[in-house]
Amino acid sequence: VFAQENWGRRGNKDWIHKYRPDAGSGRNFVYDYCHESGLGGTPDCSPQDYVNVSVTQLFYTVNMVHDLYYRYGFDEASRNFQQDNYGRGGRDNDAVIAYAQDGSGSNNARFTTPPDGKHGRCHMYLWDYLSSARDSDFDAGTLIHELTHGLSNRLTGGPANSGCLNFGESGGLGEGWGDFLATTIRSIQYGGHGEFAISDWVSGDVRGVRYYLYSTNRTVNPQTYATMNELRYWGEHEIGEIWAEALWIVMQGLIRKHGFSSTLFPPQPLDNGKIPTGNFYRSQAVGKPLVPRHGNTLMVQLVILAMKLQPCRPSFFDARDAIIEADRVLTGGENFCELWVGFSLSGLGIDASLRKADRWGGGVRKDGLKVPTESSLAD
């Protein structure tokens, strides 16, 4: 990643000359923030006063997310974002260009994903919902959500096509994956359970910027597939809420079956290229894919593998089926029942239907609560 400020409204061509911290030969990137006060800690100084902290935090988080997704299969051959691919496939010279305190917008963040070989661009804005601006570079959920757009856009539809998730249900899926993975990563310190918002700190609202918190409690989050029939769910972010909630519920079923891992990071490969199984992976026969032991890590692996299997411009049904197929590829289908039951709880069972569909996400949706008869958990 190339991380720097972008206080002005330009940056596409002159990003190299933007300001970034220089820690010298000591490489000690430790800087002072501001005194915080009020709800959640609002800085009492100008964002430009702590830009060194912002750029450093942005640089760190982007690199950590890159490394995490890499170990789940978003590598050079899968057309990730790297300046040097070390001859491992894909095209070089496409590291993420990340702008801290981006002046081209406010109260938002965005990520643009060109095809492999061209830089992805991450724009992190200041938010002014409160009396003092808050910097989205410090809101991990917001930043991880944006970076996940790069993951899903590069993996869906092949390396030369980064336009498979632009609108309708497909666009909503992209937003949903962003929310789900951002929530899954942040939930580690809470045992993978709880109720979670998106952009709650940066917005100053404990409810965040979605209609509902992500939760398995239907009183807290009642959304199902048919909820998209409501007029207020026409937008991609609203559609994405439905998908992220469905994935969250599915993951809880896998956690109940396989347990919970306190880390999402797979082991570092050894010098000979082999990956130690440790307590992260199940022992596998030579030539077989590594399978994460725990429910939360397995779900992350299934979601990322499914992105590679699904078609361009996928529907909810396509994305659901790709996850079930990913489990067949990875485990031989041992979680077939749990996955179908999990999806059915959000109305995405085998009898779910969509009539009068259009490319923009319109249509009439009906919840499906049934699971395949071959599932041992079927009624």
N, C-alpha and C positions, 0 to 999 in steps of 0.2 A: 504494500500500500504506500502511496505517496500522500501524506497528510499535511494539511496547511490551512491557514485561515482563508476566508473569502469574504472580507467585509464589504467589498464593493459588489456590484451586480454583474460583474464579468468574471470569467474564470476559465472558460473552455480552452482558451489558447495561451493564456499567460499564467497558468497555474504553477509552472516551475519557479516563477519569480515571486510567488506569494510567501508570506512570512511563515516560518516554522522554527521551533526551538533549536538552538545549537548548544549541545551540552559539552562540546569540546572533547578532548581525548579521554576525559574521565567517564563520559557517557552516563552522567548522573542526572537523570531526568526527573528530579524532584523539585517541585515548585510550590509556592504558596497559593492557596485558594483565597477565599474571602470569609469573613465572619458570616455565619448564616443565622437567620432569625425567621420566626413565623412558621406557618404550616409546612412541614417537611423540609425546612431549611432553605430560605430564599436568600441569595447572596446580596450583601449590602454595598456592592461596588459595581462598576461597569464591567460588562463581559470582556472588554478589551484589556482590563487590568489582569485578568486571569487566563488570557489566551494560551499561554504556555501549558497550563493545566489541560485546557480543552483539547488542544492538538495532540498532546501526549496521550490523553485518555482515548481519543478517537483512534490514534495509531495502535494503541494496545488492543482495544476491543476488536478492531477489524482483523488484526493478525490472529488473535485468539479464535475468532469465529472461523477464519480461513483454515486454521489448523484443525479445529474440531470437525468441520465438514469434510476436510481432506481425508480424515481417517475413516469416515463413513462412505467414502467413494467419490467425493467431488474432487478428483485429482486432475493431473495434467491431461491424461487421456480422455477424461470426461469434460474437458474444456473449462477448467476453472480459471481463476484470475491470478496470473503470476507473471512477473517480469521475465523470469528465466525458468524454462520448463525442464532444463537439464537433460534434454533429449528423451524425455519420457512420453512424448506425444503431445498433441495439441499445438497451439501457436503461442510463441513468446510475446513479450512486450504488451501485456494487457493487465498489469497490476491495477488495482482499484485506485482511482484518484478521489480522495476523500476531503471534503471541505468542512472545516469547523466554523461555527458561527457564520454560516453562509448568509450573505446579505441579499440573495436573489429571491427570498421568500421569508415567511414567518409562520409560526404556529403549525408547523408541519415538518416533514422530512421526505426525501425521495431518493430513489435509486434508478439509474438508467442502465440498461443492459444491452449493449450492442453484441454482434456475433463474436465468436472466439477470435482473438488476435487484436481486439480493440478494447481500450480502457473502459471498465465500468466506472460510473461516477456516483458518488454518494454525497448528498447535500443535507447537512444537519443544520436546521434553522434555530433561531432564538424564538422563544414563546413569551408572549406578553399578556397572558391571561391574568397575571397578578401584578401588583404594583411595581415589582422589580422583575426584569427579564430572567427567565430560566433557560439554560443552555441544554439542548437535546443531546449533546455529546455525552452528558452524564446520565441520561436515561437509557439504561441497558436494553429495556424492552423495545423502545422505539428504534434504537440503532440495530439491534439484531433483526427486528422485523424488516428493516430496509435491506440489510445484507442478504436476507433470505430471498428477496426478489432476484438477486443475482444467481443464487442457487437454482431456484425453480425455473427461471427463464432460460438458463443455459442447459439444463437437463431435459426439459420438455421439448420434444420435437426435433432434437438433434442439434449438433454444434453450429450449423450454418443458419439456424432459424431461431432467433430470439424473440419472435413476435407471436408466440403461441398462446400467450396469456393476457391479451390486451383488453378484452371486454367480456361482458356477459358472465355466465357461470365460470368460464375459464379465468377471467380476470378476478372473479371472486375467490376462486381456488388459490390464486397467487397471494391474495391478501390473507386468506385463511392459513396457508402454510406459514406465512410470516408471523402471524399471531401465535399459532400453535408452537412453533419451535422457540420463539422468544419466551413463551410461557413455560415450556418444558425446561429450558435452560435455567430460568430464574427459579423454578420450583424445587431445584435440587436441595437447597438449604431448608426446605419445608417438608422433605420426605415425599415430594411428588404430589402432595395433596393440598387442598385449600381452595381459596377463591382469589382470582388474579385479574387485574386490570391491565390495560395497555395505555401507556403514556400518562399514568396517574401522577407521577412526580412532576414531570415537566409541565403538565396542565394545571397542577395544583388542585386536582379533583380526584378524590379517592376512587371514584367510579371510572376514571379514565375517559377515553374518547369513544367507547363502544356503548351500545344500548345496555348490555348486561356484563357482569363479571363472568369469567370462565369458571365453571363449577359443575360438579356432578349433582348438585342439589337443584331439583327442578323448580323449586320455589325461587331460587336465586337466578337461575337461567332456564327459562322454559322453551327456548328456541328448538325447533325441529325443521326438517326439510320443507314442510308445507308453510312454515312461517314466511318463506319468501313470497307467498301470495300477497302479503301485505304491501301496500303501495310504498311504504317507507323503506322497503328492502330492495329498491331498484338499483342502488349503487353497488360498486364492487366491494367496498369496505363492509357494507351491510351484509352482502352475500357471503363475504369471507367469515363473518362472525358465525354463521351457521356451520361452515365447514370446520373451522377451528374448534368449535364446541363439540362437534361430532368426533373429531380426532382425539380430543381430550378425554371423552368418555370411553372411546375404544382403548386408549392407553391404560386407563384405570383397570380395565378387565385383564390386560396383559400383566399389570403389576400384581393383581390378586393371584394370578396363576404362577408367575415366575419370580415375584419379589422385586425389590427396588435396589438400584445401584446408587451409591452416594456420589459417584462421578460419572459424567457422560463421556469422558475422554478414554478412548481405547488405548491399549499399551503402545508405547513407542516401538517401532520396528527395530530389530537388532541390526548390527553391522552387516550381517549376511543377508539382510532383507526379510528374514522370517519375523513373524509377529508372535510374541509369547501369548499364550492363552490366559495364564494367570487366573484371577477370579473374574475376569471380564467376559471371556469367551468360553463356550463349551468346548470340550475336546472334540476334535473332528478328525476323520480319516484324511489321509493325504489326498489332495485334489478337491476336497469338499470346501465350500465356502465357510468362513468363520461365522458363527452364530452367537450374538450377545446372549449372556445368561439371563439377564434381568428384563423385566417388562418395559421399563422406560427406555433403556438402551436399545432393546429390540424394536420398539416402536419407531425410534428415530431412524434406525437402519431400514426398516420397512418403508417408511415414508420417502426416504431419499432414493432407495432402489426403485420404488414405484414410479418416481418421476422419470426415470430412464425408460420405463416400460410403457407408459401411457402415450396416447397419440397427441398430436398437435391440437390445440383448442379442445381440451378434454371437458367433458361434463362431470357433474358430481358422480354419476354412475360409472363413468370411465375411471375416475380417480379412485373410487371405492374398489372397483374390480382390480385395478392395478396393484393396490395394497394387498389384496387377497392373493393375487398372482405372485407378488413379491414374496409372500410367506411360503407359497408352494415352492418357489425357486430356492429359497433360503433354507427352509426347514422341512420340506416335503409336505407342507400343508398341515402341520400339527396344531396350528392355531386357527384353523378354518372356522370352528364353531365360535370361539371367543370373538373373532373379528366380526362375523356376521351378527352375533348377538349385540355387540357394541354398536355397530352401525344401525341396527334395527331400533335401538333405544333413541336414536335421533331421527327416526322416520325413514331410514335408508335401507330397509329390508328389501327382500326380493320382490315384493309387491308394490314398492314405491313407483310412482308414475309421473310423467310430465306430458301434458297435452298442449298443443298450440305453441310449441316452443319457437323462439326466434333467436337469432345470433346475439341479441343484446341482453339476453337473460330473461325475456318475458315467457309467459306460459302459465298454465295452471298445474300446480303440483299437488300430489296426494301422498301423504305419509304411508310408508310401508312398514309393518311391524313383524312380518313373517321372516323366518330364516329357512334355508334349504332343509328339506326333510332328511338329508344325509347327515345333518349336524346332530350330534348326540345331545345337544342342548335344546333342540326343537321341542315345541309343545307336543 
